[in-house]
Amino acid sequence: MMELLTSDIGLLSLFTIGFVIVMGFYLTRFISSNMDKDAAAAKRREREERA
């Protein structure tokens, strides 16, 4: 554990792990919000076609 926090390669590894986790959360939120927008647009189109 000490090598992870004190050596250059350890710090780079820690940064990479953190970056991948943050990127995963960002992509999950981005994809989820776009899915919600697309679903709302589809409902709007469906209502417009009925009218």
N, C-alpha and C positions, 0 to 999 in steps of 0.2 A: 504493500500500500504506500509505503514511503517513497518508493521509486516512481510511482505514478504521479505523485505531487511534486517531486523535486527534480526529476530529470527532464531534459528537453523532449525526448520521445514520449515520455509519460504525459507531459502537459499537452502535446499535440494529440495524443490518443484521447485524452479527456476532452479536449476541445472538439474533436471529431465526433465523439459519442454524444456530447451535448448538442452539437449542431444537427446531427441526424434526428435526435429526439425533438428538437424545436421545429425542424423542417416537417417532421411527421405530423405534429400538432397543427402547424400552419396549413399543410395540404389537406388534412382532414376537415378543418374549418372552411377552407376555400371551396372544396368540392361540395361539402354539405350546403353551403349558402347558395352555390350555383344550382344545385339540385332543387332547392326550395324555390328559387327564382324561375326555373324552368317549369316546375309543377304549377306555379301560379300563372305563368304565361299560357300554359296548356289549358288550364281551367277557363281563363279569359277567352281564349280562342273558341273553346267549346261553347261557352255562353253566347258569344257573338254569332256562331253558326246556327244556334237554335233560334235566335231572334230574327 
